[in-house]
Amino acid sequence: MSDQRPPSGLKASGKRLWLSVADRYVLTAAEVEMLGQACRTADELDRLEKAVRELTELTTTGSTGQLKPHPLLAEVRADRTLLERLTTALCLPDEDQEVGLRPGQKHGQRAIRARWKEANRVSTDSKLAELKAFAKGLDSGAAS
């Protein structure tokens, strides 16, 4: 259990996010601040999503009379992106890791896995081709 207290004023979503992270990980001061921002963003996103659900129409009329998406939709999308960036920036470890990876490190690991997977596939394919050629040679030798 963490001895760090959640920032004051958090609502349900922000508190849930805080508890799910702060009770499980040891955070630096900078990470605590970033987590606080993520929690406030989660609360704001909840409020915006509730407002969108209460809308009767998802479009509004623009200045020249054209239909356009309701401005709240853009705000929800922006807050979702911000929340994702804030939580990603925390670099929390996966279940099987002791230390979280920075985004560049995660990209590097995916690239390495893809390369090894491709190399193993090529290696397997070439071995299969060798076996087929060998079997074909046996068949043609038996035919003569």
C-alpha distance (Angstrom), angle and dihedral (degrees) to the residues before:
residue distance angle dihedral
M1 . . .
S2 3.78 . .
D3 3.78 122.5 .
Q4 3.81 89.3 -149.3
R5 3.78 114.1 105.9
P6 3.79 122.2 -141.6
P7 3.79 116.5 -107.8
S8 3.78 114.0 -91.2
G9 3.78 118.3 -99.0
L10 3.80 98.0 34.8
K11 3.79 116.8 147.6
A12 3.82 126.9 -147.9
S13 3.83 98.3 -72.6
G14 3.78 93.8 45.4
K15 3.81 92.3 47.8
R16 3.82 91.5 48.7
L17 3.79 90.9 51.4
W18 3.81 91.8 46.3
L19 3.80 93.5 50.2
S20 3.81 93.6 44.9
V21 3.81 90.5 56.3
A22 3.81 108.9 25.9
D23 3.80 94.5 47.5
R24 3.79 91.7 52.0
Y25 3.81 106.6 38.0
V26 3.78 137.8 45.6
L27 3.80 106.1 -123.5
T28 3.78 133.1 -162.7
A29 3.80 119.6 -128.9
A30 3.81 90.3 -99.7
E31 3.82 91.2 50.6
V32 3.80 90.7 49.1
E33 3.81 89.5 53.9
M34 3.81 91.6 47.3
L35 3.81 90.8 48.0
G36 3.81 89.2 51.1
Q37 3.80 89.9 53.0
A38 3.81 90.3 48.0
C39 3.81 90.4 50.8
R40 3.80 92.9 50.4
T41 3.82 88.9 47.4
A42 3.82 90.1 51.1
D43 3.82 89.7 53.1
E44 3.81 91.9 47.7
L45 3.80 90.5 48.1
D46 3.81 90.0 52.7
R47 3.79 90.3 51.9
L48 3.81 92.2 48.4
E49 3.81 93.4 46.9
K50 3.80 89.8 50.9
A51 3.82 89.8 51.7
V52 3.82 90.7 49.6
R53 3.82 91.0 50.9
E54 3.81 89.2 53.5
L55 3.83 93.1 53.1
T56 3.78 115.1 108.5
E57 3.82 91.4 -153.5
L58 3.80 130.5 25.6
T59 3.79 91.1 -149.9
T60 3.76 132.9 64.8
T61 3.77 135.3 -169.6
G62 3.80 117.7 -92.9
S63 3.81 126.8 -141.9
T64 3.81 92.6 -86.6
G65 3.79 95.1 43.5
Q66 3.80 96.8 -96.3
L67 3.79 122.1 136.5
K68 3.78 114.5 -109.3
P69 3.81 135.4 170.4
H70 3.79 115.4 -82.4
P71 3.84 110.1 -96.9
L72 3.81 91.1 -124.6
L73 3.81 89.4 67.8
A74 3.80 90.9 62.3
E75 3.80 90.4 47.4
V76 3.80 91.7 52.0
R77 3.80 90.9 49.2
A78 3.82 91.5 48.3
D79 3.81 92.5 49.3
R80 3.82 91.5 48.8
T81 3.80 89.6 52.6
L82 3.80 91.7 47.0
L83 3.81 92.2 49.0
E84 3.80 90.9 50.1
R85 3.81 91.5 49.8
L86 3.79 93.4 47.4
T87 3.80 94.0 49.1
T88 3.82 92.1 43.9
A89 3.81 90.0 50.4
L90 3.81 89.4 58.7
C91 3.85 87.1 69.9
L92 3.79 92.7 -149.0
P93 3.79 114.5 -174.8
D94 3.78 123.2 -109.6
E95 3.80 118.5 -116.2
D96 3.82 92.5 -89.0
Q97 3.82 96.4 45.6
E98 3.78 132.8 82.7
V99 3.80 95.0 -158.7
G100 3.79 127.3 32.6
L101 3.78 121.1 -118.9
R102 3.78 125.5 -125.0
P103 3.82 114.4 -118.9
G104 3.82 91.9 -102.4
Q105 3.79 90.5 52.7
K106 3.82 91.0 49.9
H107 3.81 89.5 51.6
G108 3.80 90.1 50.1
Q109 3.79 92.1 51.3
R110 3.81 91.7 50.6
A111 3.81 90.2 49.6
I112 3.80 92.0 50.1
R113 3.81 92.1 48.8
A114 3.79 90.6 49.5
R115 3.82 91.6 49.9
W116 3.81 93.1 48.7
K117 3.78 91.4 46.0
E118 3.82 89.9 52.1
A119 3.82 92.4 45.4
N120 3.81 91.4 50.2
R121 3.80 90.9 47.5
V122 3.81 91.5 51.3
S123 3.81 90.7 45.6
T124 3.81 91.1 50.2
D125 3.80 91.4 46.2
S126 3.82 92.5 50.9
K127 3.81 91.9 48.7
L128 3.79 89.5 49.8
A129 3.81 89.6 50.3
E130 3.83 89.9 50.5
L131 3.80 91.3 51.4
K132 3.80 91.8 48.2
A133 3.83 91.1 49.5
F134 3.80 90.4 48.4
A135 3.80 91.7 48.9
K136 3.81 90.0 47.4
G137 3.82 89.6 51.2
L138 3.78 90.0 51.7
D139 3.81 90.8 49.6
S140 3.80 93.1 49.2
G141 3.83 91.3 45.8
A142 3.80 90.8 52.0
A143 3.82 90.7 49.1
S144 3.85 93.5 57.0
